[in-house]
Each structure stands twice: as structure tokens, then as C-alpha cells.
Amino acid sequence: MSFIHKINKLFSKNKSNDIIGVSLQPDSLSYCYRPLNASPVCQNITKPRMSASFSALADEVGGNGLCHIVLSAGQYQIVQVDKPNVPDTEINSALKWQVKDLVPFKPDNMVVDYFDGPQLSNNVEKINVVCADLKELTAIVEHVTQHQLDIALITTVEFAFAQLIPQSDVATLLVCQHANEDLLILIVKQGKIFFQRRIRGLAQISHKTEEELLMGSVDMLSLEIQRSTDYFERQLKQAPIKEIQVILPMDNEAFLVRKVSENTNVPVNLLSMPEGFEEYRKFPCAVGASMLSSMEVDV
């Protein structure tokens, strides 16, 4: 899933084989720079304006790189709807009007894309519609290109995190979080997102002490995991989840994993970063974005 072909007239032709995974946050960005013939480098950049952040990024990578942009949660919205009964070439146009009352973007200023949703037991075909503000995406493109960087794709947190899970025929449930946003639960199988859900009320979990985690957060997270697995197995008629993995930006991550594992019969483990990125656990979205290709995210 990528917005790139929706606004491709704004992009220059690709000039570099060096990949830069860029994860946007409200007041900063993190990046994973993967030069073609050198080891990757991940860093945070905090500047008062996005233009200044991309200027600093261009300086740090020598003004050369192909950006894979990950939007922050506040820059897009995902809604699940019945797939419209129209030809595939007309789906995006139909979706703007189908979701207009469900999202805060006006149809004439909305960029939409979609990825397949679950096939429910009543044979209703669902799709997940990703909506974003056209003006905001245009501004991002302008900030990037004015600093001589190129863009390969614009995608979402869900796809960046999903890329960190190795391909497998066995489904994995991933508990993750991006930059103080709501907690995110993903179920990924064969490289595809079968389920995605944001958990309200746990955005500050990374700041909690061990004692505070035991005052409701562990139980709340365990309950949401159980609800997600029940939906996946019972409503989607999928084989049981065999493993739960966790990657959260918190000092007490291992403690949380241990406590959650006490509430479930499924193994709960810390997510292992891909080979070569073990030291960059604090940059999961940027790393995941750098591993995406346009073929993997386009619809």
C-alpha cells in the first residue's frame, strides 16, 4: 500500500540506489540510511519545522537517497468497508465517497488507497481504506524534493512494522508502538497484514514503571491481545496464533513481555530485529520502511 502513484506527478525520477527509511513524527523524524555499499545508519532529527528536518537529513546523507516515507498516525486514517461492486479501475474513486463521512478529509482533498481486508464467514469481502490529506502529502513531497532527495513510496506505520516480521505460513501477532501513538496490534501471515487494530488508552505505556504496569496496563493489554486472537481465529477462520512478539520503545519492555506471557498460553517474546539492524531496535519504523519495496506496498 503506497500513495506514491496517487501523486506521482510531484516526484522527480529516481536518482539513487541508496535507500532512506524515514519515519515522521509530529516534531521530529527518524531515519534509517542504507547506502548501497556500506553499513546502515539510523538517527533521530528534531527540528521545529519539517523543512528543516529534511534539510538536516539531506546534509547527513550527502544529499543523496531514495526516501521511503512512513506517515505518523495523525496524518492518515484507516477504515474498513465493504468492497464496492465496481471495476478495479474505479475503486479508488468510489471509495472517496464511500468513506467521506467516516474520515476528516474532504473528497476533493483526499488521497485514498486500500489493501485487502478479511474474508468473513458470510462471504462479505472487506477492504481497508487508507485516507490522507492531499495538501499535507503534497507539502511532504515538496519538503523532500527541494533538498534534492527522491521519494520511492509513502506508506503507513502498519506496513513498516509488518516488514520486520519474517515471511512465514504461521501467523504472528505483533504488539508495537510508534512515537507515543496508541499501541498497535498487527497479525501478519505470509508477509500480509491480516488484522490491524489500535488500542486506545495505552499510548503512555512506554513511560510506566514496573509498578505502574501492574496497575492495569498488563491486564488491559492481555485482554486486547485475547480479543484480537479470538477475532482472527473465530471470525476469520484462521489457524491459531502460535507466537506473540513485542517491540515497544520502553525500558521495561522485557518486564512487560514476561508479565503478558503469564496471562496467555501462547509464547510471548521480544521481536528480534532483522540481521544487520540489531543495534537499531529504537528505530523500528525507519528500519522497516527501508526494507520495503514499491512492489510490496503498491496495490
Summary of the structure (lengths in Angstrom):
residues: 299
radius of gyration: 19.2
end to end distance: 5.6
largest distance: 54.7
contacts: 969
relative contact order: 0.18
helix: 35%
strand: 28%
